[in-house]
């Protein structure tokens, strides 16, 4: 409303002016009510946003990743090792793997030959380093011989673990399992690392098969872990949410100070626990697992 419109209402008399004032007051009351509603809604949303697993019943998996504010205060000390602190420095090895002698062949002053002169002193320095990293290929040859007496042919046996014409060795496979399962390096990055470090190409399918073979070989270990857990007088049990291809799963854990058993399931609580217990009983009883409802993995804590 501009000034001209206001004058028209004012000149129309008190009744028109009163109607204008009342409409303004009604609008103001409506705006105040709406403001209160919005303020209340903002408070509710902020309270929901501030809820997490530490101040509510929400599981830890629902917590948003927010970098926590550091509670540390400046100590006033300079960076690096502090005075009086016992450092951890390299110490010389009494049995070096390689020794390289740097000889003095001629006099640095007159040029006279010193090749036949015994050293007056030897200064020692050591370098700790890795040897060149490369994949070594060991070829196994199994002989066949014909007996000159009876004519029978005899053949030497290959070592038990060598079952294919070409295969990877246990040391290499153990390193791959360690890097993937413990250091959590994904297949794609592990294959890239292997190529960069060892200059040897390895497929993601091979990495999967290496893990699967180890999983099957550890079946008896898993059963033994379960037996000890089930007979332990005190155990710790817990569950936490995890994501598998964007879907919520629940990681269930049963543990003691020395042993840990993991199993994940799409459900939490008693429903999943009963299925896991059934699975544990089957493994510990050396029975064949027929259900794929859960995927377990067990590990000893050393």
Secondary structure, 3 states (H helix, E strand, C coil): CCHHHHHHHHHCCHHHHHHHHHHHHHHHHHHHHHHHHHHHHHHHHHHHHHCCCCCCCCCHHHCCCCCCCCCCCCCCCCCCCCCCCCCCCCCCCCCCCCCCCCCCCECCCCCCECCCCCCCCCCCCCCCCCCCCCCCCCCCCCCEEECCCCCCEEECCCCCCCCCCCCCCHHHHHHHHHHHHHCCCCHHHHHHHHHHHHCCCCCHHHHHHHHHHHHHHCHHHHHHHHHHHHCCCCCEEEEEEEEECCEEEEEEEEECCCEEEEEEECCCCHHHHHHHHHHHHHHHCCCCCCCCCCEEEEEECC
